[in-house]
Amino acid sequence: MTMRQDYTHIAVILDRTGSMAVIRDDTIGGFNTFLQQQKAEPGSATLTLVQFDSQDPYEVIHRFKPIAEVPELTRETYVPRASTPLLDAMGRGIIDLEKSLSELSEADRPAKVVMVVVTDGQENASREFRKEQIEKMIKEKTEKESWQFVFLSADLAAIGDAQTVGFAPSASLLYQKSKLGSAGAWTSLSRRTSEYRLAVRQRLMFLDEDRQHPDDPNKGKEES
């Protein structure tokens, strides 16, 4: 038995901390656009959505839900607050996803796994995980199981931090903390996710055309 080649699992680890309040509606709209576009793609997909902040570092909103059944985010279901335990959210996200996958038979497992982290700031509240642990976990999952790790951030320093723990520069995107910046980032994420799901590309990666922020450190470094 082999894994299901037409099946992709997408896990979104979404920052719900207080500083996201400025782009609350833009984040809701961006996620919903991403969701609608992925629902329209051929092939099977499930979605896990986790929101995090220091009051609840790992709140699972949906776990392995068929993407067609995932409801849109609303102002009731996305309420920014508190501070940023980013490492804890990522560490728990990887372990949780690993466990969920292990409970599936080989024939029911997705051939493609994508983990997307969306944040507007740097780590400032984690208690369980350290950078070295996250780096080791991401390296293992990337090299042994070809998980695709994607990082979207409105904070330049957070982009640098993400790359030190193993997010590929090609899969990291800096966006402006504005309606336009947020919309552009989610649209680019959806487009590149679709390409990966449909095997147009073997990896999930952003192109120069996606890099609208003037300070994006990876602009001009597009990989073939």
Salt bridges, closest charged atoms under 4 A:
ASP6 OD1 - ARG4 NE 3.82
ASP25 OD1 - ARG75 NH1 2.61
ASP53 OD2 - ARG16 NH2 2.64
ASP53 OD2 - ARG81 NE 2.91
GLU59 OE1 - ARG16 NH1 2.42
ASP96 OD2 - ARG63 NH2 2.72
GLU98 OE2 - LYS141 NZ 2.55
GLU103 OE2 - LYS99 NZ 2.69
GLU106 OE1 - ARG109 NH1 3.40
ASP120 OD2 - LYS177 NZ 2.58
GLU128 OE2 - ARG92 NH1 3.69
GLU132 OE1 - ARG130 NE 3.06
GLU143 OE2 - LYS139 NZ 3.27
GLU145 OE2 - LYS141 NZ 2.83
ASP161 OD1 - LYS131 NZ 3.57
GLU195 OE2 - ARG192 NH1 2.83
GLU195 OE1 - ARG201 NE 2.74
GLU209 OE2 - ARG192 NH2 3.22
ASP210 OD1 - ARG191 NH1 3.77
ASP210 OD2 - ARG192 NE 2.80
ASP216 OD2 - ARG211 NH1 3.05
GLU223 OE1 - ARG203 NH2 2.85
